[in-house]
Amino acid sequence: MTAWDLANQPVDRIQAQFNIVVARTVMELNGIACLMIDDVVADKLQIVCSRSFKRRLTEEDELAEALAEFCSRAAEKLRNQHSVTGSISVFIRTNPHNAQEPYYQRSASMILPQATQDTRRLVHAAKQLLKSLFKAGYRYQKCGVQLSDIRPATQPDQQDLFLYDDQNPTNNAAVLMDTVDQINRRFHKKTITVAATGLGQRWQVSINNKSSRYTTEWSELAKVKCG
């Protein structure tokens, strides 16, 4: 199918067969503006990464793995906009709509000694906060990470006098994180991540009924049979 063929398809049928994104593409091909283009996209002042779980989590290790994954995603967004964060918050909660189970929700924040975009430092801080929040005996439905006090990475920051020695692992953090991002962008799936996210990621639930990614995944492009 050519772009001309797609432009001549009924929008309603395309949306019903595929999704709203493909339908908007058809409209754009016909000169109907659907997507606004901003010349300059403002940097995010807060970055939040959270998720509700289909399977309730009861172990601290499972929550720690999930938070480590969320820190990894948030840190990648930070680096994409060339920013650092000076504060991190973590929250955990049970299901607020289940009257059969006790409700528990807590959050905690930490001001970082130095603003950072290093995934490892954010994961370490998140795990420290989780230890102060986690309470056994509850079935947790959701947890998340929020990065605040976001500023440009080039902005001068107060340096810690105890972080200047050559043996400090944070000295080459920017180079390391940039290398990880380049490798992950190059390959199909996330190739490198911190070990704290877990090898099996037990907190994850397999998704069997998700929509096909027609516009972002070559292997899931729609196939047209001619005959």
N, C-alpha and C positions, 0 to 999 in steps of 0.2 A: 504494500500500500504506500502510495506517495503522499506528500503533504497536500497535494491537490485533492486526492481522494478523501483524505481525512477531513479537509475543510468542507467537503460537500456532504458529510454525514449529518443526520439529524442530531442535534445536541442532546435531546431527551434520551434517545436510544443509546448514545455513547455513554451518558452518565449512568444509565441503568445497567449497561453491560460492563463498564469499567468503574470509573469513579469521577468525582467532581473535578479533580485535577486535569484529567484527560478532556473532560467536557469544556473546561475553561480554555484548554489549548485549541480546541475546535473554534471557540468563539474568538480567540485572539487571531487565528488564521483568517477569520472573516472580518477583521478590523474592529472587533468589539473589545475594548480595553477591560481586562479583568484584574490584572496585576499591576499595582502601583510600584514604580521604580524610584527608590530613593538614591540620590546622588551620594549621600553620606549617611552611613548607618552609625548611629550613636553607640558608643561602647556601653555595655551593661554595667549598671551601678551595683547590682546584686545578682548573684547567680545561685539558683536553687535547683537542686537535683533530688528528687524523692520518688517513692513508688509505694503503691498499695500491693500487698501480696495476696494471691489467691489462697495460698496455703499459709496458715498462721505460723509464725516463728516463735519458738519457745526458748531457744538457746542463745546465749550471748555471742558465741562464735558465729552463728548464722547472721545475726544483725551486724556484727563487725565486718563480715565479708561484704554484705550489701552496702554498708557505709563506705567501705574501701572502694567499691566499684563506683559509687556516686561521687566520691572525691576525685577519682580518676577522670570521670566525665567533666566535672566542674573545672578541674585544673586544666584540662585540654581546651575548654572554652576560654579560660583565662589567657592561656598562651596564644590562642588564635587572635585575640584582640590586643595582644602585647601588654597585658596588665598583670598586676600582682594584687594579692589580698592581704589585709591586715587583721582580719577577724573571721572566725569560723563558728558556726552554730550547728548543733545536732539536735534532732528531736526523734522521739519514738512514741508510739501510741498503740493501744488496742482498738478494737472496733467500737466506735461510739454508739452504734445503732443496735448492738446486741445486748438486750436487757438480761439475758441469761448468764452473762459473764461479767465479772468486775471490770470497771473501766479504769485505765491507767494511762496518763499522758505526762511526759516530762520533756523539758528542753534545757540546754545549757550552752553557753557561749564561752569563747576564749579569745583574748586579744593576743595575737602572735608576737613573739619577741622581735621578729623582723618580717616585713611584708614579703610574701613569697608566691611563686607559681609552681613550686616543686610538689609533685604529687605525693612523694614520700613523707614530706613534712606535714601535709594536710591529713594524710591517712593516720599518721602517728597522733596528731592532735585529736582527730575524730574518735580514735579508739580510747584515748584518755577520757574524753567527755562521756563516751558510752559507759565506761566503768562507773561513773558517778550517777548514771541514769538508770541502768539496767536493774530490774527487780525480778527475781525468779518467781515462777508461779503464774505468770500472765502469758496470754497468747497474743503476740504483737501482729498488728495488721499493716502498719505503715511505719517507715522511718525515712529520714532525709537529712540533707546537708545544705546549709546556706552559707555562701561566702559574701562578706560585706567589707566595707572600707576598701573598695576597689579603686586602684589608682594606676596611672601609666607606669610601666616597668622602668621607664627612663627617669622617673621622678626621684630626686635624691631622698634617701631614707636614713634614719638614725641607725648607725652601725653598732653592732655589739662588739665590744673590745675582746671578747673571748672567742670570736669566730674568725680570727684572722690567720691562724696557724695553718701550715701546709697540709696537715693531716686531717683537717676538717672535711668531711665528705660533702658539704654543701658548696665548696668552692667551685666545683665544676658542674653544679646542678643545672645551670641554664643550657650548657652544651649537651649534657646527658638527656634532658627533657626534650630538647629540640631534635636530637637523634631519634629518640623513641617516637616522636610525632611523625617524623619523616618516614620511618619504617612502617608505621601503622597506616599512613596515608597511601603508601605505595602498594600495599598488598590488600587483597580482597577483604579479609577479616582482621580484627585486632590481633596483631601478632605478638606484641609485647605489652605486658601489664605488670603491676606489682603483685607479688605473691600473696599479699594480704587479701586479694579478692577471691582467693580459693581456686583450687584446680577444678573442682566439680561444680562450684557455685550452687550449693544445695538449696539456697533460698530462691533460685530461679525456678519458674514454672514453664514447662514447654508450651509453646503457642501453636496450636494446630489449625486454628480457624482465622488466622490473620489475613488481611487483604493482600493481594499480590502487589509487588512494588514495580509497576509497569514503567515508571519514569526514572527509577534509580538503580535497577538491578537488571543487567543484561540477560541473565538466565531466566528471568520471570517475565520477559516481554511477551505480549500476546501473540499467538500464532494464528495466521489466517490460512485456511485450507482452500485451495483452488480446485475446482473440479466441476 
